[in-house]
Amino acid sequence: MTNFSDEQGDRGVRPPASTIVLSVDQFEVIFQVTHQLPNFQEARLIELGCTAADLQTLIGTLREIDVRVAGASRVCICLRDDELETTVEVQVR
C-alpha cells in the first residue's frame, strides 16, 4: 500500500517507521539515478535483491512523488513494515 499525503493523520497504533527526509534537490538526484537503473544488466540487479517488478514499482512510485515536489522544500518518506503490509507514506512540504 502506498499512501501519499500532505499532512499526518491518526493512523492508529503501528510499528515505528524509518523516515527519510530529503531536500527537493536530493530527491531529484535519486529520481534521475533510479531512471538509469534499467541500463544495468538485469542479473546484476537481481544479485542486489531488485527484481524487474521491484524496479518498475520504484520508478512508478518516484514518478508519482516527482509530480508533487514542484514548489516544495523537502520530501519526507516514511517506510513502515509490519506483519500485515508494507506502507510507504510520503509528505511533501
C-alpha positions as CSV (number, residue, x, y, z in Angstrom):
1,M,0.0,0.0,0.0
2,T,1.3,3.4,-0.9
3,N,-0.2,6.5,0.8
4,F,0.6,9.9,-0.4
5,S,-0.4,12.7,2.0
6,D,0.5,16.3,2.7
7,E,-0.3,16.1,6.4
8,Q,-0.2,13.5,9.1
9,G,-3.4,12.0,10.4
10,D,-4.3,9.4,13.0
11,R,-3.3,6.1,11.5
12,G,-3.7,4.0,14.7
13,V,-1.0,2.1,16.6
14,R,1.7,1.0,14.2
15,P,5.3,-0.1,14.5
16,P,7.9,2.7,14.3
17,A,8.7,3.9,10.8
18,S,12.0,4.6,9.2
19,T,11.9,8.2,7.9
20,I,14.0,9.6,5.1
21,V,14.0,13.4,4.8
22,L,15.3,14.8,1.6
23,S,15.6,18.3,0.1
24,V,13.9,18.5,-3.3
25,D,17.3,18.7,-5.0
26,Q,18.3,15.4,-3.3
27,F,15.1,13.8,-4.3
28,E,15.6,14.8,-7.9
29,V,19.1,13.2,-7.9
30,I,17.6,9.9,-6.6
31,F,14.8,10.2,-9.2
32,Q,17.3,10.5,-12.0
33,V,19.6,7.7,-10.8
34,T,16.6,5.4,-10.5
35,H,15.7,6.1,-14.1
36,Q,19.2,4.9,-15.1
37,L,18.8,1.5,-13.2
38,P,17.2,-0.2,-16.2
39,N,20.5,0.3,-18.0
40,F,22.1,-2.2,-15.6
41,Q,22.1,-5.8,-16.5
42,E,19.0,-7.5,-15.0
43,A,21.1,-10.3,-13.5
44,R,23.2,-7.6,-11.6
45,L,20.1,-6.0,-10.2
46,I,18.7,-9.4,-9.1
47,E,22.0,-10.1,-7.3
48,L,21.3,-6.9,-5.4
49,G,17.8,-8.1,-4.5
50,C,15.9,-6.0,-7.0
51,T,13.7,-7.7,-9.5
52,A,12.4,-6.1,-12.7
53,A,8.9,-5.8,-11.0
54,D,10.5,-4.1,-7.9
55,L,12.3,-1.6,-10.2
56,Q,9.1,-0.8,-12.1
57,T,7.3,-0.2,-8.8
58,L,10.1,2.0,-7.6
59,I,10.1,4.1,-10.8
60,G,6.3,4.4,-10.7
61,T,6.3,5.5,-7.1
62,L,9.1,8.1,-7.6
63,R,7.3,9.4,-10.7
64,E,4.2,10.0,-8.6
65,I,6.2,11.8,-6.0
66,D,8.1,13.9,-8.6
67,V,4.8,15.3,-9.9
68,R,4.2,16.8,-6.4
69,V,7.6,18.3,-5.5
70,A,7.4,21.5,-7.5
71,G,7.5,24.4,-5.0
72,A,8.2,22.1,-2.1
73,S,11.3,22.5,0.1
74,R,11.6,18.9,1.3
75,V,10.2,15.4,0.8
76,C,9.7,13.1,3.8
77,I,9.4,9.3,3.1
78,C,8.2,7.1,6.0
79,L,8.7,3.4,5.5
80,R,6.8,1.0,7.7
81,D,6.8,-2.7,7.5
82,D,4.6,-4.7,9.8
83,E,3.4,-8.3,9.6
84,L,0.4,-7.5,7.5
85,E,1.6,-5.0,5.0
86,T,4.4,-2.7,3.9
87,T,3.4,1.0,3.9
88,V,5.1,4.0,2.3
89,E,3.8,7.4,3.4
90,V,5.1,10.5,1.6
91,Q,4.8,14.1,2.8
92,V,5.8,16.9,0.5
93,R,6.4,20.2,2.3
